[in-house]
Amino acid sequence: MYFTRVLSAFLVILFLFSGTARAADIKVGMSAAFSGPSEGLGIELYRGAMAYFEHVNHTGGVNGKKITIQAYDDGYNPVPAINNTVKLIEQDNVLLLFNYVGTPTVTRVLPLLKNFGDRHIYIFFPFTGAQPQREWPYSEFVFNLRASYREETRGLVDHLVGIGRKRIAVFYQADAYGRSGWDGVRRALAGHGLKIAAEATYRRGTKYDANLSEQMSILRRANPDAVISVGAYAACAAFVRTLRDAGQDIPVANLSFVGSESMLKLLSDEGRRSGRDYTRNLINSQVVPSYEDKSLPAVREYRELMDRYKPMPPGSLMKGAYQPLPYSFVGFEGFLNAKTLVAILKRMAGDYDRANIKAVVETVRGLDLGIKAPITFGAGRHQGLDRVYYTTVRDGRFVPLTDWEAWRK
């Protein structure tokens, strides 16, 4: 009788334990800038992803499991990103890495993935268009959703050259990100038989109140027809402000990483203080469609879920006051990242073994996210989207750019 009671109690405990294990969350790991001059990038990418994850979690989860993001702040600096990654793998035991922000951080994390090769750790959809994670020996450990910086810079150069603006200068962040964009511009210009007219750099972490007159003067002496900026929103906004204050009204084009809305807010606020318009002649490339295009099902869904859940990162990640954006290109990219990841997790049918992830992702063909651009992965194809979009400022917001003739020289 005693033995029977003990056996019954043991079986109950085993059942409860097993049930808890089966119901455990799917935990993904994120290291990004949640503080510092680039905090808006990490925060908005997180918010966009969580809007979709919250919706999935409130409607039954993925095969009955909820998705959580274990996020850490790296301030957009490599050393904290490395430490965070080791913690996510060794202590948090995340299923995969997700939504990392920035080239200087991701490129330093890539060797870790190779070292942890026996654990099958992958980064999904980092917020960077740089080449290292798209090329051997690291491409097998990374799945990209967005187009590359080479594709963004080639498009910008082709359009600018096409309207007679052939003397193109480059303002860029002095690190792996900036050099990646610089190299893209150089390659694109070489395809037209041209060279970079002038170049100037700034340090990662530069704030909006920085004096960038030296960089402006270097570029100004070359008398460029346009400038392509490869940087983050605080420094790029400071450069535009400095350029316009010096009477230079040439087009300035920024890559998608910049954080369009955060940059625009800084320049709009500056304009209200000074009575000048700092938002003219801005061109930003994007790697997702405009969140204003409500004809797209994914745009309508993104806006609805952002309004419904109003997601924010944990308070422990927020170092200071931050005013969240209603919608943004960065947030929409995070949303599409999350939507793609959920589709992949569903294909795993409850068998969340890291060793199976790569094979499952490489079976994805023509995945419809609702943006009229199907997603396809495969062996040797770890980038889902190739399309680049272009925007400019009208009535205080970035809108799709379809006619470049206004800037013809």
C-alpha positions, -999 to +999 in steps of 0.1 A: +000+000+000+028+024+010+047+015-022+016+022-043+012+057-027+048+065-033+047+053-069+015+073-075+031+105-060+062+100-081+042+096-113+022+127-105+054+147-100+069+133-132+037+142-151+037+178-137+074+182-145+070+169-180+040+191-186+060+221-174+088+213-197+065+209-227+048+242-219+081+261-214+085+293-234+105+296-266+132+319-255+152+339-280+182+361-272+188+398-282+217+421-276+212+457-289+215+494-281+189+502-255+210+531-242+232+558-256+229+579-288+216+549-308+191+537-282+161+543-305+173+515-329+173+488-303+142+500-286+121+503-318+133+470-332+124+453-300+090+470-299+081+460-334+090+424-328+072+422-295+040+436-311+038+405-332+050+381-304+024+395-280-003+388-306+009+353-311+012+347-274-024+360-268-037+337-295-023+304-284+014+308-290+034+287-314+024+250-310+011+260-276+043+277-265+048+314-258+077+334-273+099+355-250+128+378-258+157+377-233+172+411-241+204+428-229+218+463-236+251+466-253+250+503-260+260+496-296+295+485-285+312+453-293+326+441-259+292+442-241+277+425-272+302+397-269+296+393-231+258+394-236+260+367-263+281+343-241+255+349-213+226+342-236+242+309-248+258+296-216+233+308-189+200+317-206+201+287-229+182+305-256+170+287-287+186+312-310+198+348-313+175+374-328+173+411-337+209+420-329+216+457-338+247+469-357+277+459-378+304+466-352+286+444-327+275+416-350+309+412-367+326+407-333+300+381-323+304+360-355+335+342-344+316+331-312+290+314-334+318+295-351+333+285-318+299+273-305+294+254-338+286+222-320+257+239-302+241+250-335+237+287-325+223+310-352+216+347-354+183+355-371+177+388-388+203+411-375+198+448-381+227+453-404+234+450-441+271+444-438+290+417-457+307+395-431+276+376-421+267+372-458+301+356-467+322+326-458+331+316-431+302+331-411+273+330-436+262+296-425+255+308-389+233+338-399+199+343-415+193+378-429+160+392-438+170+426-450+188+436-482+226+443-479+244+477-477+259+469-511+224+467-525+213+499-507+244+519-518+242+506-554+206+518-557+214+552-542+245+557-565+226+545-596+198+569-590+220+599-582+243+593-611+212+589-633+201+625-625+236+639-632+249+640-596+282+622-602+304+639-576+293+618-546+310+623-512+307+599-483+302+607-446+306+576-425+310+560-391+347+550-385+341+513-379+330+481-396+296+496-404+309+528-419+335+509-440+310+485-452+288+513-466+319+532-479+329+501-498+294+498-512+295+533-525+330+528-539+320+497-558+288+512-572+307+543-584+333+521-600+306+505-620+300+540-636+337+547-640+337+571-611+354+575-577+343+589-543+347+627-545+356+631-509+352+613-475+350+622-439+344+601-408+330+604-373+334+583-341+307+558-332+287+572-303+288+608-315+258+627-301+236+652-318+252+682-301+286+674-316+305+699-338+310+683-372+322+715-390+356+698-397+339+669-415+316+693-434+346+714-445+365+684-458+336+674-480+327+710-490+361+715-505+354+688-530+323+706-542+302+674-542+268+670-560+255+648-532+265+631-499+258+595-489+258+591-451+266+558-435+258+563-398+233+564-369+206+590-365+223+613-339+255+619-359+238+620-392+213+646-380+242+666-366+260+664-400+228+676-419+224+705-394+260+715-398+259+712-436+227+733-439+239+760-415+269+764-438+246+770-467+251+736-484+217+725-497+228+694-518+210+661-514+220+640-484+212+603-486+212+580-456+211+542-454+182+523-437+202+517-405+201+554-396+167+554-379+147+577-402+121+589-377+146+595-349+168+615-372+138+634-385+126+643-350+160+658-342+160+679-373+124+690-370+129+701-334+160+720-345+140+737-372+114+748-348+140+763-325+159+781-353+131+788-378+150+770-405+141+739-425+166+711-420+145+684-436+148+695-472+167+674-497+169+643-476+168+608-492+167+577-471+169+542-485+148+516-467+148+478-467+111+474-458+080+491-474+066+523-460+044+518-429+022+544-444+012+521-473-020+507-459-027+487-491-002+461-477-018+436-453+014+435-431+013+473-427-023+472-415-015+444-391+017+462-378-002+494-371-031+476-355-009+455-332+013+484-322-018+503-312-032+474-294-002+462-273+020+493-271+050+471-263+080+485-245+113+469-234+117+459-197+123+489-175+156+475-164+169+481-200+158+517-202+186+540-189+167+573-193+136+589-207+126+577-241+096+588-261+084+558-282+075+562-318+040+553-329+053+536-360+087+535-377+107+518-404+129+502-377+098+490-358+082+476-390+114+457-397+114+442-362+077+432-368+085+415-401+115+398-384+092+384-357+066+373-383+092+354-403+106+337-372+071+326-361+065+310-395+098+291-391+090+280-356+057+267-367+074+246-393+095+229-365+062+214-353+071+215-316+105+199-321+127+228-310+161+211-314+188+236-324+204+210-346+173+210-368+169+248-372+191+253-403+175+225-423+140+238-415+148+274-425+164+263-458+131+248-468+113+281-468+100+291-502+078+320-512+067+329-477+041+356-479+044+382-452+019+406-467+044+430-483+042+418-519+078+404-517+079+367-509+106+353-486+128+325-498+157+308-481+178+278-491+212+262-489+236+290-499+208+316-497+206+330-462+191+364-472+153+365-476+148+399-492+167+419-518+144+448-525+154+484-516+129+512-512+135+550-512+119+577-492+121+615-488+105+640-464+072+656-472+050+674-447+071+664-418+073+626-425+092+602-447+071+592-477+079+569-507+101+584-533+093+575-569+105+605-589+141+616-586+138+644-612+135+671-586+172+666-578+184+665-614+215+686-618 
